[in-house]
Amino acid sequence: MPYACGVVVHLTSALIVRDWLSRYFAVDASPVKHLVMLAPASFGSSLAHMGRSVLGRAMKGFVRRQEGQGR
């Protein structure tokens, strides 16, 4: 391999780079040696919605707070 590089990606581009690497390169032959993903797209949104549901409110004690505030 003539070169190795690092990649910094954000949001959806993290999914694209991961897919590209897994499709076209073996683990030991990847041209990317360092991959930094900033806020990659994931299933975190669905978990956040579940926390706002009745079950989530019941576990928090039915107290309405803005996310990011203390207990």
mmCIF file as Biopython writes it, N, C-alpha, C and O atoms, coordinates in Angstrom:
data_model
#
loop_
_atom_site.group_PDB
_atom_site.id
_atom_site.type_symbol
_atom_site.label_atom_id
_atom_site.label_alt_id
_atom_site.label_comp_id
_atom_site.label_asym_id
_atom_site.label_entity_id
_atom_site.label_seq_id
_atom_site.pdbx_PDB_ins_code
_atom_site.Cartn_x
_atom_site.Cartn_y
_atom_site.Cartn_z
_atom_site.occupancy
_atom_site.B_iso_or_equiv
_atom_site.auth_seq_id
_atom_site.auth_asym_id
_atom_site.pdbx_PDB_model_num
ATOM 1   N N  . MET A ? 1  ? 0.852   -1.171 0.000  1.0 0.0 1  A 1 
ATOM 2   C CA . MET A ? 1  ? 0.000   0.000  0.000  1.0 0.0 1  A 1 
ATOM 3   C C  . MET A ? 1  ? 0.902   1.240  0.000  1.0 0.0 1  A 1 
ATOM 4   O O  . MET A ? 1  ? 1.761   1.387  0.869  1.0 0.0 1  A 1 
ATOM 5   N N  . PRO A ? 2  ? 0.703   2.121  -0.970 1.0 0.0 2  A 1 
ATOM 6   C CA . PRO A ? 2  ? 1.602   3.262  -1.103 1.0 0.0 2  A 1 
ATOM 7   C C  . PRO A ? 2  ? 1.377   4.377  -0.091 1.0 0.0 2  A 1 
ATOM 8   O O  . PRO A ? 2  ? 2.284   5.175  0.148  1.0 0.0 2  A 1 
ATOM 9   N N  . TYR A ? 3  ? 0.199   4.453  0.508  1.0 0.0 3  A 1 
ATOM 10  C CA . TYR A ? 3  ? -0.090  5.554  1.437  1.0 0.0 3  A 1 
ATOM 11  C C  . TYR A ? 3  ? -1.090  5.110  2.494  1.0 0.0 3  A 1 
ATOM 12  O O  . TYR A ? 3  ? -1.795  4.115  2.322  1.0 0.0 3  A 1 
ATOM 13  N N  . ALA A ? 4  ? -1.142  5.846  3.568  1.0 0.0 4  A 1 
ATOM 14  C CA . ALA A ? 4  ? -2.147  5.651  4.615  1.0 0.0 4  A 1 
ATOM 15  C C  . ALA A ? 4  ? -2.631  7.028  5.015  1.0 0.0 4  A 1 
ATOM 16  O O  . ALA A ? 4  ? -1.852  7.981  5.027  1.0 0.0 4  A 1 
ATOM 17  N N  . CYS A ? 5  ? -3.902  7.144  5.343  1.0 0.0 5  A 1 
ATOM 18  C CA . CYS A ? 5  ? -4.434  8.457  5.681  1.0 0.0 5  A 1 
ATOM 19  C C  . CYS A ? 5  ? -5.360  8.372  6.873  1.0 0.0 5  A 1 
ATOM 20  O O  . CYS A ? 5  ? -5.715  7.289  7.336  1.0 0.0 5  A 1 
ATOM 21  N N  . GLY A ? 6  ? -5.738  9.525  7.352  1.0 0.0 6  A 1 
ATOM 22  C CA . GLY A ? 6  ? -6.738  9.647  8.396  1.0 0.0 6  A 1 
ATOM 23  C C  . GLY A ? 6  ? -7.921  10.403 7.829  1.0 0.0 6  A 1 
ATOM 24  O O  . GLY A ? 6  ? -7.765  11.212 6.914  1.0 0.0 6  A 1 
ATOM 25  N N  . VAL A ? 7  ? -9.094  10.149 8.362  1.0 0.0 7  A 1 
ATOM 26  C CA . VAL A ? 7  ? -10.313 10.789 7.863  1.0 0.0 7  A 1 
ATOM 27  C C  . VAL A ? 7  ? -11.107 11.304 9.055  1.0 0.0 7  A 1 
ATOM 28  O O  . VAL A ? 7  ? -11.268 10.603 10.055 1.0 0.0 7  A 1 
ATOM 29  N N  . VAL A ? 8  ? -11.604 12.536 8.942  1.0 0.0 8  A 1 
ATOM 30  C CA . VAL A ? 8  ? -12.507 13.111 9.930  1.0 0.0 8  A 1 
ATOM 31  C C  . VAL A ? 8  ? -13.839 13.340 9.231  1.0 0.0 8  A 1 
ATOM 32  O O  . VAL A ? 8  ? -13.901 14.038 8.219  1.0 0.0 8  A 1 
ATOM 33  N N  . VAL A ? 9  ? -14.911 12.750 9.770  1.0 0.0 9  A 1 
ATOM 34  C CA . VAL A ? 9  ? -16.220 12.844 9.123  1.0 0.0 9  A 1 
ATOM 35  C C  . VAL A ? 9  ? -17.267 13.294 10.132 1.0 0.0 9  A 1 
ATOM 36  O O  . VAL A ? 9  ? -17.056 13.215 11.342 1.0 0.0 9  A 1 
ATOM 37  N N  . HIS A ? 10 ? -18.399 13.767 9.616  1.0 0.0 10 A 1 
ATOM 38  C CA . HIS A ? 10 ? -19.485 14.270 10.457 1.0 0.0 10 A 1 
ATOM 39  C C  . HIS A ? 10 ? -20.813 13.732 9.945  1.0 0.0 10 A 1 
ATOM 40  O O  . HIS A ? 10 ? -21.025 13.650 8.736  1.0 0.0 10 A 1 
ATOM 41  N N  . LEU A ? 11 ? -21.695 13.369 10.846 1.0 0.0 11 A 1 
ATOM 42  C CA . LEU A ? 11 ? -23.050 12.906 10.569 1.0 0.0 11 A 1 
ATOM 43  C C  . LEU A ? 11 ? -23.112 11.760 9.566  1.0 0.0 11 A 1 
ATOM 44  O O  . LEU A ? 11 ? -22.489 10.720 9.784  1.0 0.0 11 A 1 
ATOM 45  N N  . THR A ? 12 ? -23.847 11.929 8.479  1.0 0.0 12 A 1 
ATOM 46  C CA . THR A ? 12 ? -24.100 10.838 7.536  1.0 0.0 12 A 1 
ATOM 47  C C  . THR A ? 12 ? -22.837 10.378 6.819  1.0 0.0 12 A 1 
ATOM 48  O O  . THR A ? 12 ? -22.746 9.217  6.420  1.0 0.0 12 A 1 
ATOM 49  N N  . SER A ? 13 ? -21.871 11.256 6.652  1.0 0.0 13 A 1 
ATOM 50  C CA . SER A ? 13 ? -20.636 10.844 5.980  1.0 0.0 13 A 1 
ATOM 51  C C  . SER A ? 13 ? -19.916 9.745  6.763  1.0 0.0 13 A 1 
ATOM 52  O O  . SER A ? 13 ? -19.140 8.988  6.179  1.0 0.0 13 A 1 
ATOM 53  N N  . ALA A ? 14 ? -20.154 9.642  8.062  1.0 0.0 14 A 1 
ATOM 54  C CA . ALA A ? 14 ? -19.567 8.554  8.845  1.0 0.0 14 A 1 
ATOM 55  C C  . ALA A ? 14 ? -20.103 7.213  8.359  1.0 0.0 14 A 1 
ATOM 56  O O  . ALA A ? 14 ? -19.342 6.254  8.229  1.0 0.0 14 A 1 
ATOM 57  N N  . LEU A ? 15 ? -21.403 7.137  8.090  1.0 0.0 15 A 1 
ATOM 58  C CA . LEU A ? 15 ? -21.990 5.900  7.568  1.0 0.0 15 A 1 
ATOM 59  C C  . LEU A ? 15 ? -21.446 5.576  6.182  1.0 0.0 15 A 1 
ATOM 60  O O  . LEU A ? 15 ? -21.188 4.413  5.872  1.0 0.0 15 A 1 
ATOM 61  N N  . ILE A ? 16 ? -21.271 6.585  5.358  1.0 0.0 16 A 1 
ATOM 62  C CA . ILE A ? 16 ? -20.775 6.380  3.996  1.0 0.0 16 A 1 
ATOM 63  C C  . ILE A ? 16 ? -19.347 5.858  4.019  1.0 0.0 16 A 1 
ATOM 64  O O  . ILE A ? 16 ? -19.027 4.910  3.300  1.0 0.0 16 A 1 
ATOM 65  N N  . VAL A ? 17 ? -18.488 6.455  4.825  1.0 0.0 17 A 1 
ATOM 66  C CA . VAL A ? 17 ? -17.092 6.021  4.893  1.0 0.0 17 A 1 
ATOM 67  C C  . VAL A ? 17 ? -16.994 4.608  5.459  1.0 0.0 17 A 1 
ATOM 68  O O  . VAL A ? 17 ? -16.222 3.795  4.950  1.0 0.0 17 A 1 
ATOM 69  N N  . ARG A ? 18 ? -17.765 4.302  6.505  1.0 0.0 18 A 1 
ATOM 70  C CA . ARG A ? 18 ? -17.742 2.945  7.064  1.0 0.0 18 A 1 
ATOM 71  C C  . ARG A ? 18 ? -18.183 1.920  6.031  1.0 0.0 18 A 1 
ATOM 72  O O  . ARG A ? 18 ? -17.569 0.860  5.916  1.0 0.0 18 A 1 
ATOM 73  N N  . ASP A ? 19 ? -19.240 2.219  5.273  1.0 0.0 19 A 1 
ATOM 74  C CA . ASP A ? 19 ? -19.717 1.311  4.237  1.0 0.0 19 A 1 
ATOM 75  C C  . ASP A ? 19 ? -18.663 1.138  3.144  1.0 0.0 19 A 1 
ATOM 76  O O  . ASP A ? 19 ? -18.399 0.016  2.712  1.0 0.0 19 A 1 
ATOM 77  N N  . TRP A ? 20 ? -18.067 2.225  2.698  1.0 0.0 20 A 1 
ATOM 78  C CA . TRP A ? 20 ? -17.033 2.190  1.664  1.0 0.0 20 A 1 
ATOM 79  C C  . TRP A ? 20 ? -15.855 1.318  2.099  1.0 0.0 20 A 1 
ATOM 80  O O  . TRP A ? 20 ? -15.355 0.499  1.328  1.0 0.0 20 A 1 
ATOM 81  N N  . LEU A ? 21 ? -15.426 1.507  3.336  1.0 0.0 21 A 1 
ATOM 82  C CA . LEU A ? 21 ? -14.303 0.709  3.836  1.0 0.0 21 A 1 
ATOM 83  C C  . LEU A ? 21 ? -14.651 -0.774 3.918  1.0 0.0 21 A 1 
ATOM 84  O O  . LEU A ? 21 ? -13.847 -1.622 3.532  1.0 0.0 21 A 1 
ATOM 85  N N  . SER A ? 22 ? -15.838 -1.088 4.416  1.0 0.0 22 A 1 
ATOM 86  C CA . SER A ? 22 ? -16.201 -2.496 4.567  1.0 0.0 22 A 1 
ATOM 87  C C  . SER A ? 22 ? -16.451 -3.182 3.225  1.0 0.0 22 A 1 
ATOM 88  O O  . SER A ? 22 ? -16.220 -4.384 3.101  1.0 0.0 22 A 1 
ATOM 89  N N  . ARG A ? 23 ? -16.918 -2.442 2.221  1.0 0.0 23 A 1 
ATOM 90  C CA . ARG A ? 23 ? -17.173 -3.044 0.913  1.0 0.0 23 A 1 
ATOM 91  C C  . ARG A ? 23 ? -15.906 -3.291 0.099  1.0 0.0 23 A 1 
ATOM 92  O O  . ARG A ? 23 ? -15.774 -4.331 -0.547 1.0 0.0 23 A 1 
ATOM 93  N N  . TYR A ? 24 ? -14.984 -2.348 0.127  1.0 0.0 24 A 1 
ATOM 94  C CA . TYR A ? 24 ? -13.889 -2.382 -0.830 1.0 0.0 24 A 1 
ATOM 95  C C  . TYR A ? 24 ? -12.524 -2.742 -0.249 1.0 0.0 24 A 1 
ATOM 96  O O  . TYR A ? 24 ? -11.569 -2.914 -1.006 1.0 0.0 24 A 1 
ATOM 97  N N  . PHE A ? 25 ? -12.407 -2.860 1.058  1.0 0.0 25 A 1 
ATOM 98  C CA . PHE A ? 25 ? -11.091 -3.120 1.635  1.0 0.0 25 A 1 
ATOM 99  C C  . PHE A ? 25 ? -11.174 -4.170 2.725  1.0 0.0 25 A 1 
ATOM 100 O O  . PHE A ? 25 ? -12.142 -4.218 3.484  1.0 0.0 25 A 1 
ATOM 101 N N  . ALA A ? 26 ? -10.166 -4.999 2.796  1.0 0.0 26 A 1 
ATOM 102 C CA . ALA A ? 26 ? -10.024 -5.913 3.929  1.0 0.0 26 A 1 
ATOM 103 C C  . ALA A ? 26 ? -9.528  -5.093 5.119  1.0 0.0 26 A 1 
ATOM 104 O O  . ALA A ? 26 ? -8.985  -4.002 4.947  1.0 0.0 26 A 1 
ATOM 105 N N  . VAL A ? 27 ? -9.718  -5.622 6.312  1.0 0.0 27 A 1 
ATOM 106 C CA . VAL A ? 27 ? -9.345  -4.877 7.522  1.0 0.0 27 A 1 
ATOM 107 C C  . VAL A ? 27 ? -7.865  -4.501 7.508  1.0 0.0 27 A 1 
ATOM 108 O O  . VAL A ? 27 ? -7.512  -3.383 7.884  1.0 0.0 27 A 1 
ATOM 109 N N  . ASP A ? 28 ? -7.016  -5.394 7.091  1.0 0.0 28 A 1 
ATOM 110 C CA . ASP A ? 28 ? -5.573  -5.121 7.107  1.0 0.0 28 A 1 
ATOM 111 C C  . ASP A ? 28 ? -5.083  -4.391 5.860  1.0 0.0 28 A 1 
ATOM 112 O O  . ASP A ? 28 ? -3.902  -4.052 5.790  1.0 0.0 28 A 1 
ATOM 113 N N  . ALA A ? 29 ? -5.950  -4.134 4.862  1.0 0.0 29 A 1 
ATOM 114 C CA . ALA A ? 29 ? -5.541  -3.465 3.631  1.0 0.0 29 A 1 
ATOM 115 C C  . ALA A ? 29 ? -6.219  -2.108 3.450  1.0 0.0 29 A 1 
ATOM 116 O O  . ALA A ? 29 ? -6.184  -1.550 2.353  1.0 0.0 29 A 1 
ATOM 117 N N  . SER A ? 30 ? -6.822  -1.578 4.481  1.0 0.0 30 A 1 
ATOM 118 C CA . SER A ? 30 ? -7.537  -0.311 4.381  1.0 0.0 30 A 1 
ATOM 119 C C  . SER A ? 30 ? -6.556  0.857  4.227  1.0 0.0 30 A 1 
ATOM 120 O O  . SER A ? 30 ? -5.545  0.910  4.928  1.0 0.0 30 A 1 
ATOM 121 N N  . PRO A ? 31 ? -6.849  1.798  3.310  1.0 0.0 31 A 1 
ATOM 122 C CA . PRO A ? 31 ? -5.991  2.979  3.202  1.0 0.0 31 A 1 
ATOM 123 C C  . PRO A ? 31 ? -6.205  3.962  4.353  1.0 0.0 31 A 1 
ATOM 124 O O  . PRO A ? 31 ? -5.388  4.858  4.563  1.0 0.0 31 A 1 
ATOM 125 N N  . VAL A ? 32 ? -7.294  3.800  5.095  1.0 0.0 32 A 1 
ATOM 126 C CA . VAL A ? 32 ? -7.600  4.686  6.217  1.0 0.0 32 A 1 
ATOM 127 C C  . VAL A ? 32 ? -7.104  4.031  7.497  1.0 0.0 32 A 1 
ATOM 128 O O  . VAL A ? 32 ? -7.573  2.958  7.879  1.0 0.0 32 A 1 
ATOM 129 N N  . LYS A ? 33 ? -6.171  4.672  8.143  1.0 0.0 33 A 1 
ATOM 130 C CA . LYS A ? 33 ? -5.622  4.128  9.386  1.0 0.0 33 A 1 
ATOM 131 C C  . LYS A ? 33 ? -6.243  4.767  10.619 1.0 0.0 33 A 1 
ATOM 132 O O  . LYS A ? 33 ? -6.247  4.161  11.690 1.0 0.0 33 A 1 
ATOM 133 N N  . HIS A ? 34 ? -6.766  5.976  10.485 1.0 0.0 34 A 1 
ATOM 134 C CA . HIS A ? 34 ? -7.398  6.674  11.599 1.0 0.0 34 A 1 
ATOM 135 C C  . HIS A ? 34 ? -8.715  7.262  11.110 1.0 0.0 34 A 1 
ATOM 136 O O  . HIS A ? 34 ? -8.737  8.041  10.157 1.0 0.0 34 A 1 
ATOM 137 N N  . LEU A ? 35 ? -9.810  6.889  11.762 1.0 0.0 35 A 1 
ATOM 138 C CA . LEU A ? 35 ? -11.133 7.392  11.398 1.0 0.0 35 A 1 
ATOM 139 C C  . LEU A ? 35 ? -11.747 8.057  12.621 1.0 0.0 35 A 1 
ATOM 140 O O  . LEU A ? 35 ? -11.979 7.411  13.643 1.0 0.0 35 A 1 
ATOM 141 N N  . VAL A ? 36 ? -12.008 9.355  12.504 1.0 0.0 36 A 1 
ATOM 142 C CA . VAL A ? 36 ? -12.618 10.123 13.587 1.0 0.0 36 A 1 
ATOM 143 C C  . VAL A ? 36 ? -14.023 10.510 13.133 1.0 0.0 36 A 1 
ATOM 144 O O  . VAL A ? 36 ? -14.196 11.196 12.125 1.0 0.0 36 A 1 
ATOM 145 N N  . MET A ? 37 ? -15.029 10.057 13.897 1.0 0.0 37 A 1 
ATOM 146 C CA . MET A ? 37 ? -16.418 10.359 13.549 1.0 0.0 37 A 1 
ATOM 147 C C  . MET A ? 37 ? -16.983 11.334 14.574 1.0 0.0 37 A 1 
ATOM 148 O O  . MET A ? 37 ? -17.042 11.029 15.765 1.0 0.0 37 A 1 
ATOM 149 N N  . LEU A ? 38 ? -17.396 12.503 14.108 1.0 0.0 38 A 1 
ATOM 150 C CA . LEU A ? 38 ? -18.000 13.522 14.965 1.0 0.0 38 A 1 
ATOM 151 C C  . LEU A ? 38 ? -19.510 13.461 14.807 1.0 0.0 38 A 1 
ATOM 152 O O  . LEU A ? 38 ? -20.030 13.715 13.721 1.0 0.0 38 A 1 
ATOM 153 N N  . ALA A ? 39 ? -20.208 13.132 15.862 1.0 0.0 39 A 1 
ATOM 154 C CA . ALA A ? 39 ? -21.670 13.019 15.873 1.0 0.0 39 A 1 
ATOM 155 C C  . ALA A ? 39 ? -22.176 12.136 14.740 1.0 0.0 39 A 1 
ATOM 156 O O  . ALA A ? 39 ? -22.977 12.584 13.920 1.0 0.0 39 A 1 
ATOM 157 N N  . PRO A ? 40 ? -21.717 10.878 14.681 1.0 0.0 40 A 1 
ATOM 158 C CA . PRO A ? 40 ? -22.172 10.011 13.593 1.0 0.0 40 A 1 
ATOM 159 C C  . PRO A ? 40 ? -23.652 9.673  13.733 1.0 0.0 40 A 1 
ATOM 160 O O  . PRO A ? 40 ? -24.184 9.609  14.841 1.0 0.0 40 A 1 
ATOM 161 N N  . ALA A ? 41 ? -24.303 9.458  12.605 1.0 0.0 41 A 1 
ATOM 162 C CA . ALA A ? 41 ? -25.702 9.043  12.615 1.0 0.0 41 A 1 
ATOM 163 C C  . ALA A ? 41 ? -25.784 7.654  13.234 1.0 0.0 41 A 1 
ATOM 164 O O  . ALA A ? 41 ? -24.995 6.769  12.905 1.0 0.0 41 A 1 
ATOM 165 N N  . SER A ? 42 ? -26.743 7.472  14.129 1.0 0.0 42 A 1 
ATOM 166 C CA . SER A ? 42 ? -26.881 6.180  14.799 1.0 0.0 42 A 1 
ATOM 167 C C  . SER A ? 42 ? -28.329 6.000  15.222 1.0 0.0 42 A 1 
ATOM 168 O O  . SER A ? 42 ? -29.202 6.738  14.766 1.0 0.0 42 A 1 
ATOM 169 N N  . PHE A ? 43 ? -28.589 5.048  16.070 1.0 0.0 43 A 1 
ATOM 170 C CA . PHE A ? 43 ? -29.943 4.804  16.542 1.0 0.0 43 A 1 
ATOM 171 C C  . PHE A ? 43 ? -30.242 5.599  17.815 1.0 0.0 43 A 1 
ATOM 172 O O  . PHE A ? 43 ? -31.208 5.286  18.511 1.0 0.0 43 A 1 
ATOM 173 N N  . GLY A ? 44 ? -29.458 6.596  18.129 1.0 0.0 44 A 1 
ATOM 174 C CA . GLY A ? 44 ? -29.671 7.385  19.325 1.0 0.0 44 A 1 
ATOM 175 C C  . GLY A ? 44 ? -30.978 8.157  19.316 1.0 0.0 44 A 1 
ATOM 176 O O  . GLY A ? 44 ? -31.565 8.379  20.375 1.0 0.0 44 A 1 
ATOM 177 N N  . SER A ? 45 ? -31.448 8.571  18.145 1.0 0.0 45 A 1 
ATOM 178 C CA . SER A ? 45 ? -32.690 9.328  18.053 1.0 0.0 45 A 1 
ATOM 179 C C  . SER A ? 45 ? -33.876 8.512  18.549 1.0 0.0 45 A 1 
ATOM 180 O O  . SER A ? 45 ? -34.733 9.023  19.269 1.0 0.0 45 A 1 
ATOM 181 N N  . SER A ? 46 ? -33.919 7.244  18.162 1.0 0.0 46 A 1 
ATOM 182 C CA . SER A ? 46 ? -35.047 6.423  18.598 1.0 0.0 46 A 1 
ATOM 183 C C  . SER A ? 46 ? -35.017 6.222  20.103 1.0 0.0 46 A 1 
ATOM 184 O O  . SER A ? 46 ? -36.070 6.139  20.735 1.0 0.0 46 A 1 
ATOM 185 N N  . LEU A ? 47 ? -33.832 6.142  20.685 1.0 0.0 47 A 1 
ATOM 186 C CA . LEU A ? 47 ? -33.733 6.025  22.134 1.0 0.0 47 A 1 
ATOM 187 C C  . LEU A ? 47 ? -34.201 7.307  22.817 1.0 0.0 47 A 1 
ATOM 188 O O  . LEU A ? 47 ? -34.815 7.253  23.883 1.0 0.0 47 A 1 
ATOM 189 N N  . ALA A ? 48 ? -33.916 8.451  22.215 1.0 0.0 48 A 1 
ATOM 190 C CA . ALA A ? 48 ? -34.369 9.723  22.783 1.0 0.0 48 A 1 
ATOM 191 C C  . ALA A ? 48 ? -35.888 9.813  22.746 1.0 0.0 48 A 1 
ATOM 192 O O  . ALA A ? 48 ? -36.501 10.293 23.700 1.0 0.0 48 A 1 
ATOM 193 N N  . HIS A ? 49 ? -36.496 9.363  21.667 1.0 0.0 49 A 1 
ATOM 194 C CA . HIS A ? 49 ? -37.960 9.385  21.577 1.0 0.0 49 A 1 
ATOM 195 C C  . HIS A ? 49 ? -38.582 8.455  22.610 1.0 0.0 49 A 1 
ATOM 196 O O  . HIS A ? 49 ? -39.620 8.775  23.191 1.0 0.0 49 A 1 
ATOM 197 N N  . MET A ? 50 ? -37.957 7.315  22.840 1.0 0.0 50 A 1 
ATOM 198 C CA . MET A ? 50 ? -38.482 6.378  23.828 1.0 0.0 50 A 1 
ATOM 199 C C  . MET A ? 50 ? -38.422 7.001  25.227 1.0 0.0 50 A 1 
ATOM 200 O O  . MET A ? 50 ? -39.299 6.747  26.053 1.0 0.0 50 A 1 
ATOM 201 N N  . GLY A ? 51 ? -37.416 7.797  25.494 1.0 0.0 51 A 1 
ATOM 202 C CA . GLY A ? 51 ? -37.304 8.453  26.793 1.0 0.0 51 A 1 
ATOM 203 C C  . GLY A ? 51 ? -38.401 9.464  27.037 1.0 0.0 51 A 1 
ATOM 204 O O  . GLY A ? 51 ? -38.714 9.769  28.188 1.0 0.0 51 A 1 
ATOM 205 N N  . ARG A ? 52 ? -38.993 9.993  25.973 1.0 0.0 52 A 1 
ATOM 206 C CA . ARG A ? 52 ? -40.091 10.952 26.107 1.0 0.0 52 A 1 
ATOM 207 C C  . ARG A ? 52 ? -41.446 10.265 26.218 1.0 0.0 52 A 1 
ATOM 208 O O  . ARG A ? 52 ? -42.457 10.929 26.447 1.0 0.0 52 A 1 
ATOM 209 N N  . SER A ? 53 ? -41.482 8.953  26.062 1.0 0.0 53 A 1 
ATOM 210 C CA . SER A ? 53 ? -42.741 8.219  26.104 1.0 0.0 53 A 1 
ATOM 211 C C  . SER A ? 53 ? -43.269 8.119  27.538 1.0 0.0 53 A 1 
ATOM 212 O O  . SER A ? 53 ? -42.621 8.582  28.477 1.0 0.0 53 A 1 
ATOM 213 N N  . VAL A ? 54 ? -44.425 7.525  27.693 1.0 0.0 54 A 1 
ATOM 214 C CA . VAL A ? 54 ? -45.032 7.352  29.013 1.0 0.0 54 A 1 
ATOM 215 C C  . VAL A ? 54 ? -44.105 6.524  29.913 1.0 0.0 54 A 1 
ATOM 216 O O  . VAL A ? 54 ? -43.918 6.853  31.084 1.0 0.0 54 A 1 
ATOM 217 N N  . LEU A ? 55 ? -43.529 5.453  29.363 1.0 0.0 55 A 1 
ATOM 218 C CA . LEU A ? 55 ? -42.617 4.632  30.149 1.0 0.0 55 A 1 
ATOM 219 C C  . LEU A ? 55 ? -41.423 5.447  30.619 1.0 0.0 55 A 1 
ATOM 220 O O  . LEU A ? 55 ? -41.010 5.347  31.774 1.0 0.0 55 A 1 
ATOM 221 N N  . GLY A ? 56 ? -40.868 6.255  29.718 1.0 0.0 56 A 1 
ATOM 222 C CA . GLY A ? 56 ? -39.738 7.092  30.096 1.0 0.0 56 A 1 
ATOM 223 C C  . GLY A ? 56 ? -40.101 8.097  31.175 1.0 0.0 56 A 1 
ATOM 224 O O  . GLY A ? 56 ? -39.327 8.330  32.104 1.0 0.0 56 A 1 
ATOM 225 N N  . ARG A ? 57 ? -41.291 8.698  31.049 1.0 0.0 57 A 1 
ATOM 226 C CA . ARG A ? 57 ? -41.733 9.658  32.065 1.0 0.0 57 A 1 
ATOM 227 C C  . ARG A ? 57 ? -41.987 8.960  33.392 1.0 0.0 57 A 1 
ATOM 228 O O  . ARG A ? 57 ? -41.703 9.522  34.450 1.0 0.0 57 A 1 
ATOM 229 N N  . ALA A ? 58 ? -42.521 7.737  33.353 1.0 0.0 58 A 1 
ATOM 230 C CA . ALA A ? 58 ? -42.777 6.996  34.587 1.0 0.0 58 A 1 
ATOM 231 C C  . ALA A ? 58 ? -41.462 6.706  35.313 1.0 0.0 58 A 1 
ATOM 232 O O  . ALA A ? 58 ? -41.399 6.768  36.541 1.0 0.0 58 A 1 
ATOM 233 N N  . MET A ? 59 ? -40.437 6.395  34.566 1.0 0.0 59 A 1 
ATOM 234 C CA . MET A ? 59 ? -39.156 6.089  35.197 1.0 0.0 59 A 1 
ATOM 235 C C  . MET A ? 59 ? -38.498 7.343  35.770 1.0 0.0 59 A 1 
ATOM 236 O O  . MET A ? 59 ? -37.708 7.255  36.710 1.0 0.0 59 A 1 
ATOM 237 N N  . LYS A ? 60 ? -38.823 8.512  35.205 1.0 0.0 60 A 1 
ATOM 238 C CA . LYS A ? 60 ? -38.278 9.773  35.712 1.0 0.0 60 A 1 
ATOM 239 C C  . LYS A ? 60 ? -39.158 10.376 36.798 1.0 0.0 60 A 1 
ATOM 240 O O  . LYS A ? 60 ? -38.781 11.385 37.396 1.0 0.0 60 A 1 
ATOM 241 N N  . GLY A ? 61 ? -40.311 9.791  37.067 1.0 0.0 61 A 1 
ATOM 242 C CA . GLY A ? 61 ? -41.203 10.314 38.095 1.0 0.0 61 A 1 
ATOM 243 C C  . GLY A ? 61 ? -42.201 11.326 37.579 1.0 0.0 61 A 1 
ATOM 244 O O  . GLY A ? 61 ? -42.692 12.142 38.359 1.0 0.0 61 A 1 
ATOM 245 N N  . PHE A ? 62 ? -42.525 11.306 36.283 1.0 0.0 62 A 1 
ATOM 246 C CA . PHE A ? 62 ? -43.502 12.197 35.661 1.0 0.0 62 A 1 
ATOM 247 C C  . PHE A ? 62 ? -43.156 13.676 35.816 1.0 0.0 62 A 1 
ATOM 248 O O  . PHE A ? 62 ? -44.051 14.519 35.752 1.0 0.0 62 A 1 
ATOM 249 N N  . VAL A ? 63 ? -41.910 14.004 36.013 1.0 0.0 63 A 1 
ATOM 250 C CA . VAL A ? 63 ? -41.485 15.394 36.117 1.0 0.0 63 A 1 
ATOM 251 C C  . VAL A ? 63 ? -41.099 15.880 34.728 1.0 0.0 63 A 1 
ATOM 252 O O  . VAL A ? 63 ? -40.261 15.268 34.067 1.0 0.0 63 A 1 
ATOM 253 N N  . ARG A ? 64 ? -41.706 16.977 34.280 1.0 0.0 64 A 1 
ATOM 254 C CA . ARG A ? 64 ? -41.405 17.521 32.955 1.0 0.0 64 A 1 
ATOM 255 C C  . ARG A ? 64 ? -40.199 18.441 33.043 1.0 0.0 64 A 1 
ATOM 256 O O  . ARG A ? 64 ? -40.264 19.489 33.686 1.0 0.0 64 A 1 
ATOM 257 N N  . ARG A ? 65 ? -39.114 18.067 32.412 1.0 0.0 65 A 1 
ATOM 258 C CA . ARG A ? 65 ? -37.888 18.874 32.379 1.0 0.0 65 A 1 
ATOM 259 C C  . ARG A ? 65 ? -37.400 18.945 30.938 1.0 0.0 65 A 1 
ATOM 260 O O  . ARG A ? 65 ? -37.714 18.087 30.113 1.0 0.0 65 A 1 
ATOM 261 N N  . GLN A ? 66 ? -36.645 19.962 30.665 1.0 0.0 66 A 1 
ATOM 262 C CA . GLN A ? 66 ? -35.958 20.047 29.399 1.0 0.0 66 A 1 
ATOM 263 C C  . GLN A ? 66 ? -34.767 19.111 29.433 1.0 0.0 66 A 1 
ATOM 264 O O  . GLN A ? 66 ? -34.123 18.961 30.471 1.0 0.0 66 A 1 
ATOM 265 N N  . GLU A ? 67 ? -34.462 18.469 28.289 1.0 0.0 67 A 1 
ATOM 266 C CA . GLU A ? 67 ? -33.287 17.620 28.226 1.0 0.0 67 A 1 
ATOM 267 C C  . GLU A ? 67 ? -32.050 18.468 28.452 1.0 0.0 67 A 1 
ATOM 268 O O  . GLU A ? 67 ? -31.992 19.623 28.030 1.0 0.0 67 A 1 
ATOM 269 N N  . GLY A ? 68 ? -31.080 17.902 29.109 1.0 0.0 68 A 1 
ATOM 270 C CA . GLY A ? 68 ? -29.833 18.603 29.381 1.0 0.0 68 A 1 
ATOM 271 C C  . GLY A ? 68 ? -29.806 19.280 30.742 1.0 0.0 68 A 1 
ATOM 272 O O  . GLY A ? 68 ? -28.755 19.757 31.170 1.0 0.0 68 A 1 
ATOM 273 N N  . GLN A ? 69 ? -30.942 19.332 31.428 1.0 0.0 69 A 1 
ATOM 274 C CA . GLN A ? 69 ? -30.962 19.928 32.757 1.0 0.0 69 A 1 
ATOM 275 C C  . GLN A ? 69 ? -30.686 18.867 33.804 1.0 0.0 69 A 1 
ATOM 276 O O  . GLN A ? 69 ? -30.884 17.677 33.558 1.0 0.0 69 A 1 
ATOM 277 N N  . GLY A ? 70 ? -30.244 19.284 34.935 1.0 0.0 70 A 1 
ATOM 278 C CA . GLY A ? 70 ? -29.928 18.348 36.013 1.0 0.0 70 A 1 
ATOM 279 C C  . GLY A ? 70 ? -31.151 17.649 36.569 1.0 0.0 70 A 1 
ATOM 280 O O  . GLY A ? 70 ? -32.283 17.962 36.200 1.0 0.0 70 A 1 
ATOM 281 N N  . ARG A ? 71 ? -30.917 16.710 37.449 1.0 0.0 71 A 1 
ATOM 282 C CA . ARG A ? 71 ? -32.019 15.943 38.052 1.0 0.0 71 A 1 
ATOM 283 C C  . ARG A ? 71 ? -32.669 16.804 39.050 1.0 0.0 71 A 1 
ATOM 284 O O  . ARG A ? 71 ? -33.629 16.384 39.696 1.0 0.0 71 A 1 
#
